[in-house]
Amino acid sequence: KMASAEAPPFEMSQLTTARVFQGTSPVISMDFHHAGEMLAIAASDKTITLFNAVEGKKRKTLRCMKYGVGIVRFTHHEKSVLISSDNANGDHDIRYLSLYDNQFLKFFRGHGGKVTAIETNPSNETFLSSSEDRTVRLWSLSGNECLGILKFNTESVYPSVAYDPTGLVFIANVSLGDENILRMYDSSKYREGPFNTAKISARNISAFLMTKFPFMEQEKIQQWSNACWINLKFSANENFILVSTNSSIIIMLDAFNGNITQVFRGHVNDKKSKMEASFSADGKFILNGSEDSKIYVWNAESGELVAKLQGHVGIVRHVLCCPRFRLMASACSNVVLWLEKSRYNPPVPQSSYF
């Protein structure tokens, strides 16, 4: 069963733009707080902007000019975030930032390369980070010392990480040659090594594509089969893992054995843009941006393309469904909030609510 039992039905094909916030710099990271109201975005102009997505209001913009900002992730508190550095000074620290007064609360030092992912544990105050230094590190917000390090082959592509919805399990993937190696760890026993390892080769992906799309060109099959894996996400029911790539293909895996269960295509990613695919809140749909300024929506079970949403002016790199409320956010340089047409009441002049 693809959908979470608690999540309400969400009519993705009936979404319409409810708010558009104009921006001048590409958005490079975006995150909803788990309570659903607050949305944080990081842009390439070294700013973090906070929105109340339910009210449709921009709350504040903070500048991080000294260190820059790459990834932004909420902690359990909606007024604090973790951010990675983005500057030319070789600074790869992760910073714990108060959104209330724009003060750094802690620094997490140790990575020797650009941080590529930050994932917070949904059940406690620990978090994971991965880096171009080919390590994954475990940290706690209660201290600033690294609790543990996983080291990967220096010849591999940088690792990707993700927690499952319970926080009891996390996964780490590295791509080495034509093989993607997915390791699953018990969060409390990670020092004992992975309890399960799945190897998904380019040959496995190619075989799946040839079966599903028998008339696809061999050149395209080869290109998609060798695409670099750049992001991982668990489904809400913990049964599936969504793999974003640097090509025009998204892959879904069985979380228990690593087998390919579905692929999603149609969006445009010819420039190897870093886009992060995501599940809808009810788990029924897969969402992804595109270089043609559209948002693509697929049925998660069948792989059928069910909607193309227009509302952006540039490459859409980020699309997220709110975890608690029936709305969606997406970003190019602009940030767009989406509602179902049946639930959207256009605001009267001078009103900022929807």
Secondary structure, DSSP 8 states (H G I E B T S, - for coil): --S-SSS----GGGEEEEEEE--SS-EEEEEE-TTSSEEEEEETTTEEEEEETTTTEEEEEEE-TTT----EEE-SSTTEEEEE--SSS----EEEEETTTTEEEEEE---SS-EEEEEE-TTSSEEEEEETTSEEEEEETT--S--EEEE--TTSEEEEEEE-TTSSEEEEEEEETTEEEEEEEETT-GGG--SEEEEEEHHHHHHHHHHH-TTS-HHHHHHHHT--EEEEEE-TTSSEEEEEESSS-EEEEETTT--EEEEE--S--TT----B-EE-TTSSEEEE--TTSEEEEEETTT--EEEEEE--SS---EEEE-SSSS-EEEESSSEEEEEEGGG-----TT----
